[in-house]
Amino acid sequence: MQLCGRKCLTSSGSSGTYISEAQAKQIVEQRAGTTGTYREFKLERDDGRTVYEGELRSGQTEYDFTIDATTGTILEWEVDR
């Protein structure tokens, strides 16, 4: 299995197209209503899906997220103030 760029191999060996890292970050920033520093940002497999997971920090607020790398749908969202 290879996780990279926009077009990669899925665990089944079939080709899949993923949103870019920049697109995923734009989704996060739109949902948060702010920009900040990404303390963690990675593309990985989780429960059979390819997802972007990470943490955005803006001031004293942390946004933890999981985004479906195929659809751009936010699967998990948590805000810590």
Buried (B, 14 or more C-beta within 10 A) or exposed (E): EEBEEEEBEBEEEEEBEBBEBEBBBBBBBEBBEEEBEBEEBEBEEBEEBBBBBBBBBBEEEBBBBBBBBBEBEBBEEEEEE
